[in-house]
């Protein structure tokens, strides 16, 4: 697990590390959460994003139309054990998806 505070730091981490699940605050101190989610979709297509927020923005569910890799949208105040269970579920799903992609030659050199 890695923790960063800005969009730029998240993008840099996505360039060098593999993630099965990403917990992403919709309101970052700097940068755009949607940019981070979009880059994750491009660079790690099986990674699942769990958005957290303390705002009502996107509470209509439109985040799922904007971000193909969005899997959950929860309040920042979600109990840690509940958030961990959600992340665990989607990390397992991503792990299976990565295995399927690798078996088809995705990510191999040459």
VMD Tcl script that draws the C-alpha trace (Angstrom):
set ca {
  {0.00 0.00 0.00}
  {1.17 3.49 -0.86}
  {-0.23 6.84 0.27}
  {0.23 10.06 -1.66}
  {-1.47 13.44 -1.35}
  {-1.36 14.93 -4.84}
  {-2.36 13.97 -8.35}
  {1.21 14.39 -9.58}
  {2.53 12.00 -6.94}
  {-0.17 9.47 -7.80}
  {0.65 9.67 -11.51}
  {4.35 9.17 -10.79}
  {3.58 6.12 -8.67}
  {1.35 4.63 -11.37}
  {4.30 4.81 -13.76}
  {6.53 2.60 -11.62}
  {4.28 0.36 -9.52}
  {1.47 -2.08 -10.20}
  {-1.83 -1.69 -8.35}
  {-4.85 -3.98 -8.24}
  {-7.01 -1.38 -6.48}
  {-6.71 2.35 -6.01}
  {-8.48 4.32 -3.30}
  {-8.79 7.82 -4.64}
  {-10.17 10.88 -2.88}
  {-12.26 12.77 -5.38}
  {-10.90 16.07 -4.01}
  {-7.10 16.04 -4.02}
  {-4.99 18.77 -2.41}
  {-3.39 19.30 -5.85}
  {-4.31 17.86 -9.23}
  {-7.32 16.02 -10.55}
  {-8.63 12.68 -9.30}
  {-10.26 12.15 -12.69}
  {-6.88 12.55 -14.40}
  {-5.37 9.98 -12.05}
  {-8.23 7.54 -12.69}
  {-7.93 8.07 -16.45}
  {-4.18 7.47 -16.41}
  {-4.70 4.35 -14.28}
  {-7.21 3.07 -16.85}
  {-4.65 3.60 -19.61}
  {-1.53 2.32 -17.85}
  {-3.07 -0.40 -15.65}
  {-6.35 -1.37 -17.35}
  {-7.34 -4.02 -14.82}
  {-6.84 -1.74 -11.79}
  {-10.09 -0.88 -10.04}
  {-10.72 2.55 -8.50}
  {-12.67 3.12 -5.32}
  {-13.53 6.80 -5.00}
  {-14.01 8.37 -1.57}
  {-15.36 11.84 -0.94}
  {-16.93 14.10 1.64}
  {-18.81 16.10 -1.02}
  {-22.13 15.46 -2.72}
  {-20.59 16.02 -6.14}
  {-21.17 12.90 -8.31}
  {-23.60 11.54 -5.72}
  {-25.95 10.88 -8.65}
  {-23.63 8.08 -9.79}
  {-22.32 9.93 -12.83}
  {-18.75 9.10 -11.79}
  {-19.33 5.62 -13.22}
  {-20.10 7.09 -16.64}
  {-16.94 9.25 -16.52}
  {-14.50 6.64 -15.22}
  {-14.59 3.18 -16.75}
  {-12.46 1.81 -13.91}
  {-14.62 3.23 -11.09}
  {-16.04 0.40 -9.00}
  {-17.30 2.13 -5.86}
  {-18.10 5.60 -4.62}
  {-18.22 5.91 -0.83}
  {-18.18 8.63 1.80}
  {-14.89 9.58 3.41}
  {-16.46 8.66 6.74}
  {-16.94 5.02 5.68}
  {-15.69 2.79 8.52}
  {-12.14 1.57 7.78}
  {-13.13 -2.11 7.98}
  {-15.90 -1.56 5.44}
  {-13.57 0.32 3.10}
  {-10.95 -2.41 3.47}
  {-13.53 -5.06 2.54}
  {-14.53 -3.10 -0.57}
  {-10.91 -2.60 -1.62}
  {-10.09 -6.27 -0.97}
  {-13.00 -7.40 -3.14}
  {-11.98 -5.22 -6.08}
  {-8.27 -5.98 -5.68}
  {-9.03 -9.69 -6.01}
  {-11.10 -9.03 -9.13}
  {-8.25 -7.01 -10.64}
  {-5.73 -9.71 -9.81}
  {-7.82 -12.22 -11.76}
  {-8.17 -9.77 -14.65}
  {-4.40 -9.16 -14.77}
  {-3.80 -12.93 -14.85}
  {-6.16 -13.22 -17.83}
  {-4.45 -10.32 -19.62}
  {-1.01 -11.82 -19.03}
  {-2.15 -15.19 -20.38}
  {-3.10 -13.34 -23.60}
  {0.35 -11.74 -23.85}
  {-0.50 -8.30 -22.44}
  {2.47 -6.60 -20.86}
  {5.08 -8.92 -22.37}
  {8.15 -7.46 -24.05}
  {8.84 -7.94 -27.73}
}
mol new
graphics top color blue
foreach p $ca { graphics top sphere $p radius 0.5 }
foreach p [lrange $ca 0 end-1] q [lrange $ca 1 end] { graphics top cylinder $p $q radius 0.2 }
display resetview
